[in-house]
Amino acid sequence: MNSVFKEHTFPKYNGADVMKSQMNGLDDPTLRDFTLLDMSALMKDEFKEEWFEEEFIRSFLNATMELAKAGRTAVDKPGMYVFYMHSYALPVLYLARHCMELSIKRATRKCGFEPKKIHGLKELWDSLVSRFPRQRNREDRRVIKNMGNFVAAIASVDNNGISLRYPKNKSGSFTQDRTLFVNGEQAASYLEMFVSQLELVDFDSIKQG
């Protein structure tokens, strides 16, 4: 009988090695091998929405920053530059783009509006900015413009969360068929400032307006 595989390398799956619904207290000898998926699940129901949004955004931000560091370490070797066939830049930008989408939607909710049920980064950003007061001081205009430039740059690579996830789109075209060098750490730095800046929106003032 013909075999499906040339070799059989996948081991017997033991679910407890990967995920557990609970640990045997703080003295559990396997505790250090596991990470709690999200602290928000432990919160009271009335606080969960706020906690979950915050935790998802911060988790994607942290992952973006760490992966960006790993990507630089991988290519920046003493006396040489290494081209990797398996790019760190793809997941770095994907995580950054998704974090931006979550942050914009959260800011829209905190402004007192339900965000559009779409994934388009530029559309979500434009919708959020439209909620801001039309009369803006010079610094507001400067910051909003620069944040918008960052949104536009990431959206030019992947506006809808598809082009960094799949090598081909629905029409069969390659999604990233171009030469593009990405400074992952700089992208992560801008992402961190983008998230922080949105947290500094005067939401109470916008709601009252």
C-alpha positions in Angstrom: 0.0 0.0 0.0 1.3 3.4 -0.9 2.1 5.8 1.9 0.8 9.4 2.0 4.1 10.6 3.4 7.7 9.9 2.4 8.6 10.0 6.1 6.5 10.0 9.3 8.0 12.7 11.6 5.0 14.2 13.5 4.9 12.8 17.0 1.9 11.6 19.1 0.1 14.7 20.0 -0.3 15.4 23.7 -2.6 18.3 24.2 -1.4 19.0 27.8 2.0 19.8 26.4 0.5 22.7 24.4 -2.5 24.0 26.3 -4.1 23.6 29.8 -7.2 25.2 31.2 -5.6 25.5 34.6 -2.3 24.9 36.4 -1.7 23.0 39.6 -1.1 26.2 41.6 2.1 28.3 41.6 4.1 25.2 42.5 3.2 23.4 39.2 6.5 22.2 37.8 5.4 23.0 34.3 4.3 26.6 35.1 7.3 28.2 33.5 6.7 26.4 30.3 3.3 28.1 29.8 2.0 31.6 29.3 -1.5 32.7 30.3 -3.3 33.4 27.0 -5.0 36.5 28.4 -5.4 38.0 31.8 -8.7 39.6 30.7 -10.5 36.3 31.1 -10.0 36.6 34.8 -11.7 40.0 35.1 -15.3 40.7 36.1 -17.7 40.8 33.2 -18.3 44.6 33.5 -14.6 45.2 33.0 -13.9 42.6 30.3 -14.5 44.7 27.2 -12.0 47.4 28.2 -9.5 44.9 29.4 -9.7 42.6 26.3 -9.2 45.5 23.9 -6.3 46.9 25.8 -4.7 43.4 26.2 -5.0 42.5 22.5 -3.5 45.8 21.4 -0.6 45.6 23.8 0.0 42.0 23.0 0.3 42.6 19.3 2.4 45.7 20.0 4.8 43.7 22.2 5.0 40.9 19.7 5.8 43.4 16.9 8.6 45.0 18.8 10.2 41.7 19.8 10.0 40.2 16.4 11.4 43.3 14.8 14.5 43.0 17.1 14.8 39.3 16.2 14.6 40.3 12.5 17.5 42.8 12.8 19.6 40.3 14.7 19.0 37.7 12.0 20.3 39.8 9.1 22.9 42.1 10.8 25.8 39.8 11.3 29.4 41.0 12.0 31.0 42.1 8.8 28.1 41.0 6.6 24.4 41.4 5.7 22.3 38.3 5.4 19.4 37.9 3.0 16.8 35.5 4.5 14.5 33.5 2.4 12.0 33.5 5.2 11.3 37.1 6.0 10.8 38.6 9.5 9.4 41.7 7.8 6.2 40.0 6.7 4.9 39.1 10.2 6.3 42.3 11.7 4.2 44.5 9.3 1.2 42.1 9.6 1.2 42.4 13.4 1.8 46.1 13.2 -1.1 46.6 10.8 -3.5 44.5 12.9 -2.5 46.4 16.0 -3.2 49.7 14.3 -6.6 48.5 13.2 -7.5 47.4 16.8 -6.2 50.7 18.2 -8.2 52.9 15.7 -11.4 50.9 16.4 -10.8 51.2 20.1 -10.3 55.0 19.9 -13.4 55.3 17.8 -15.4 53.5 20.5 -13.9 55.7 23.2 -15.0 58.7 21.1 -18.6 57.4 21.6 -19.1 55.9 18.1 -19.2 52.3 16.9 -16.4 51.7 14.3 -17.3 50.6 10.9 -17.4 46.8 10.5 -14.6 46.8 8.0 -10.8 46.1 8.0 -9.7 48.9 5.7 -7.0 50.8 7.6 -7.3 54.0 5.7 -11.1 54.0 5.9 -11.1 53.3 9.6 -8.5 56.1 10.1 -10.5 58.6 8.1 -13.6 57.7 10.0 -11.9 58.3 13.3 -10.4 61.6 12.2 -13.8 62.8 11.1 -14.9 62.5 14.7 -12.3 64.9 15.9 -13.2 68.6 16.2 -12.9 70.5 12.9 -11.2 73.4 14.7 -7.7 72.0 15.5 -4.6 73.8 16.7 -1.3 73.6 14.9 0.1 70.7 16.9 -3.1 68.7 16.5 -2.9 69.2 12.7 0.8 68.2 12.6 0.3 65.0 14.7 -2.8 63.9 12.8 -1.0 64.4 9.5 2.0 62.4 10.6 -0.1 59.6 12.0 -2.1 59.6 8.8 1.2 59.3 6.8 2.1 56.2 8.9 -1.4 54.7 8.3 -1.1 55.4 4.5 2.4 53.8 4.4 1.2 50.6 6.1 -2.0 50.6 4.1 0.0 50.7 0.9 1.5 47.3 1.8 -1.8 45.9 3.2 -4.9 47.9 3.8 -7.3 45.1 4.5 -5.3 42.6 6.4 -5.0 40.2 3.4 -1.9 41.1 1.6 0.5 40.3 4.4 -1.4 37.1 5.3 -1.5 35.3 1.9 0.9 35.1 -1.0 -1.9 35.5 -3.5 -5.1 37.5 -3.6 -8.5 36.3 -4.8 -7.7 37.1 -8.4 -4.5 35.0 -8.2 -2.0 37.8 -8.3 0.9 37.8 -5.9 0.3 40.1 -3.0 3.8 41.3 -2.4 5.4 40.9 -5.8 7.8 43.9 -5.5 11.1 44.9 -4.0 10.6 46.5 -0.6 13.1 46.9 2.2 11.5 47.3 5.7 13.1 48.7 8.8 11.1 46.5 11.3 12.4 48.2 14.4 11.5 51.7 13.1 8.1 50.5 12.1 7.6 49.0 15.6 8.8 52.3 17.1 6.2 54.3 15.1 3.6 51.7 16.1 4.3 52.2 19.8 4.0 56.0 19.4 0.8 55.6 17.3 -0.8 53.5 20.0 0.3 55.8 22.8 -0.9 58.9 20.9 -4.4 57.5 20.4 -4.5 56.8 24.1 -3.9 60.6 24.6 -7.0 61.7 22.7 -9.3 63.9 24.8 -12.2 61.5 24.5 -14.4 63.3 27.1 -14.1 66.5 25.1 -15.0 64.8 21.9 -18.1 63.1 23.5 -19.3 66.4 24.8 -18.7 68.1 21.5 
